[in-house]
Amino acid sequence: MDMGISGFKPSFLVGVEAVRQAHESRLATLVGRRLTGFALVRFAGDDDWFADCPVVVDFDGLRVEVCHAKLDELSIGWNTIDTAAAITGWERSVLTPQWSHSDEWLEQFIGQELREVALLEWRPADRDLAAATVAVEFAFTEAVCESSMASTRTASRSARPRRTTSDTG
């Protein structure tokens, strides 16, 4: 599943514990760094975000690549994706994915220092199809950015997934 993205070699892990074991210590090294850039995939023509592709966030030259598959599967990569290379293999599709380095919501975080990284798991009180959804939360000096399969938008404090692991920062 490279999706035509140069350097993308996902390694999906199932569940928050597997993600924590594989990436917690490396995620912790991001704390104190400033967000200097990001890249996400959008479709040419309508500019819609392609949520199935990785989101690349750059912290002073250390790039983290976060990609979701299913609700409980998460791949985190480090400095492997070439966001300057065109996305290939979509010639027969009506859709044309391309890298974008602009997003009005994400741009507010540029220049902010990362103060905390946390791995989250959705554990609702009632039955919920999204139960066990895994996300990475990046908390900046002024706001919180959360990855999830459905969105990379901030969540209100009352609606946030419950932390099931210790913070990494």
N, C-alpha and C positions, 0 to 999 in steps of 0.2 A: 504494500500500500504506500507507494511513494507519491501518488497523485500528480506526477509530473514536476515535483518540486525538487530542485537540485540540492543534493546533500541530505534530504529528508529520509531518515532510516528510523521510523518509530519503533519503540519497544514498549508496548502497552502493558501496564501492570494492572492487576485487578485488585481493587480495594485499597483503602487508605493506609492500612498497615504495610502492604507491599511497597507502596509509593514512599512511605516514610522511611522504611529500611533502606531503600535504594537511593533516596535523594535528600533526606533531611539535612545531613551534614553539609552537603554542597549548597543547598538553598540557604543555609545559615550564613554562608560566606558572602551573600549578597547584601546583608544588613549593613547599613552605613554607606552604601554606594548610591550614586545618583542615577536616576533613569535618564539616559541620554538619547534613546530612540526606541522605535518599535516598528513592526511590520505585520500586516495582516492581509489576507487575501480577500479581494472584492471581485465581483463580476463586472467586466467592462459593459458599458451600456446603461445598466441601472444602478451601479455602484453599491449593490447589496453586499454585505459581509458574508463570506462563505465560512460558516461556523465549523464545518468539518475539517478545515485545514488548521495547521498550527498557527499560533500567535507567537511572534518572536519579540521578546523584550530585551533591550540592551542596557546593561548597568555598567557604565564606564568601560565598555569593551568586552564585558563578559555577557554573552547572549544566552538566554534561556528560551527554549522552544517548548511551548505547552500545547498539547493536542489531546482532545477528548475523543473517545469512541465508546459508544453505548453510554450508559450512565455511570458505571462504576469502573471504567477503564480509562487510564490516563497515561500518556507518554510524555516524559520530560527529556528533552535533548539539550545538549550543550555545544554551542559554537559549530554546528554542522551544516545548517541551512544557508544557502547562498540566495539572499533576497534580491540581489542585483540580476540574477539569471531569470530569464523568462520561464514561465510555467508551461510545460509542453504536454503533448498527448491529448489535447482537447480539440483538435482540428475538426473532428466530426460532430462536435457538440454545438448546440445553439448558444451555449454559455461559454464565455471566455474569461477564465480566472486570471487575475494579475495581482502582483504585490502592490500594496498601498502603504505609504509612510505617513498618511494623514488620517486623522479621525478626531472630530471635535471633542469627543468625550475623553479619549486617551491623551490628547495633547495637554490637558490640564496637569498631568503628572510629570511631564518633561521638566527636568531640572530639580525635581524633588528628591530628597533623600529617603531611601527605603529604611523604615524603622522596625519593620517586623514582617516575617513570612510565616504563614500558618497553613497547614494542610487541614482541610475541612471535609466532613462527611455529613450528608443530610440524613438525619435520623428523626423522622416525624413521630409524633405520638400515635397517630392513626396509620392505617394502611395507606400507602402512597406509592405510586409507580416509580417515583423518583427516589425512593429510599435507597441509601447507600451511594448516592451520587458523590463523587470525589471532586474536590476543587482545590486550587491553590489561591490563597489570599495574600496579596501584596499590600501592606499598609504603609502609606507614605506619610510624610510630615503633616499633610493637610487633608488627606482623604484615603479611602480604602478602595482597592481595585481587586475584584474577585474573578477568577476564571471559573467557568462552568460550561457544560455542554450547551446550555440554552443561551448564555449571554456572558459578556465580560463587563457588565454594568454593575454599579455598586448596589448593595442590598441594604435595606434599613436594618438597624441594630436588632429590632424585634423579629425580623423575618430571616435573619442570617442562619445558615446551617450551624448546628452545634459542633464545636471543636471536639474531636475525638482523640487528638494527639496533642502533645505539648507544642507550644510555639517553637519555631526554629530560630527565633531571633530575640 
